[in-house]
Amino acid sequence: MKIVIVTGSSRGLGASTALECARRGMGVIVTYHRNPGKADEVVKAISASGGKAVALQLDVGNSRSFREFRTAVSAQLHALWGRETFDFLVNNAGYGLYAPISEVSEEQFDGLFNVHLKGPFFLTQTLLPIIEAGGHVVNVTSATSRVATAGVAPYAAFKGGLQVLTRYMAKEFGERRIRANSIAPGAIRTELGGGLNEEFETMLADQTALGRVGEPADVGGVIAALLSEENRWINAQNIEVAGGYII
Ligand SMILES: NC(=O)c1ccc[n+]([C@@H]2O[C@H](COP(=O)([O-])OP(=O)(O)OC[C@H]3O[C@@H](n4cnc5c(N)ncnc54)[C@H](OP(=O)(O)O)[C@@H]3O)[C@@H](O)[C@H]2O)c1
């Protein structure tokens, strides 16, 4: 059985990814930041349909906690699956902040940087020794790195950095046959940045070729499919999953 860690999988895209991975027969390590109850619901839904999952706490913005997280992962791998390694890491955890450049504080900038770029870098570095050869790292980026959508400059810049980092991961991890790709969602109906109000959603739908905003499962299914053996030759790519957003 392949095993995947999906960061930030208590809600939104991460929860959908965790469920889709479990549906395809993978064991899942769910992580949450502040919502153990939501993570528990995801674990219960996976168990109810015959899958195997466990939830662990993780703050992706605190790189000093990553060694302890690896110890917790190793303990669960051993206890639940009798393994010392896992196969797939999905760096998904994140949050949104709408503010023009003129108003972004240094603290807000640093917070976004820690979660969206530094966190995925050092979490992947910390977990790399226990990622199985032939594994896969998927980084969740954003279509906002391609188009300058109002008010998300630091977020979009760090997501752009994560796309670049993905190519370096693919290059350096290739010797262990570990692939690295990024998935760039367009606007998806989640609680990110406080969620979408009706007016914003209508504008985004009008800018999308398929005429609506995305749902979490529109992305979760793609990430789960990307991990599969049929897609083994896709490497070092940023794949936009956005229904044709501003084309
Ligand atoms: N929704 C969109 O339109 C959209 C578009 C492009 C890209 N994305 C990206 O997709 C990813 C998931 O977003 P989403 O829309 O699913 O957001 P969401 O519904 O707000 O869920 C965010 C998830 O990340 C976790 N999280 C937040 N801060 C964290 C931290 N410091 N450390 C660890 N986990 C943390 C949350 O945990 P708790 O539940 O415990 O708080 C939750 O599981 C993000 O990287 C986001 O930037 C989203």
The ligand as an ORCA input file, in Angstrom:
! r2SCAN-3c Opt
* xyz 0 1
  N      -8.936     27.878     -2.443
  C      -8.352     28.442     -3.477
  O      -8.970     29.189     -4.245
  C      -6.883     28.167     -3.755
  C      -6.369     28.581     -4.980
  C      -5.030     28.359     -5.252
  C      -4.230     27.723     -4.322
  N      -4.752     27.339     -3.127
  C      -3.851     26.684     -2.159
  O      -4.376     25.437     -1.782
  C      -3.929     25.090     -0.478
  C      -5.095     24.694      0.391
  O      -5.972     25.802      0.504
  P      -7.523     25.667      0.820
  O      -8.232     26.567     -0.115
  O      -7.906     24.250      0.903
  O      -7.557     26.370      2.269
  P      -8.467     26.091      3.550
  O      -9.781     25.517      3.183
  O      -8.420     27.365      4.315
  O      -7.639     24.953      4.358
  C      -6.347     25.232      4.797
  C      -5.706     24.005      5.391
  O      -4.346     24.315      5.730
  C      -4.158     24.153      7.136
  N      -3.234     25.176      7.610
  C      -3.399     26.533      7.612
  N      -2.325     27.130      8.140
  C      -1.451     26.151      8.474
  C      -0.172     26.120      9.092
  N       0.461     27.238      9.498
  N       0.435     24.912      9.273
  C      -0.183     23.776      8.895
  N      -1.401     23.726      8.355
  C      -2.031     24.897      8.143
  C      -5.535     24.232      7.765
  O      -5.528     23.525      9.013
  P      -6.661     23.807     10.163
  O      -7.967     23.270      9.615
  O      -6.199     23.037     11.351
  O      -6.697     25.275     10.349
  C      -6.368     23.548      6.679
  O      -6.257     22.151      6.770
  C      -3.161     26.326      0.047
  O      -1.775     26.139     -0.133
  C      -3.661     27.436     -0.856
  O      -2.742     28.481     -0.942
  C      -6.065     27.529     -2.826
*
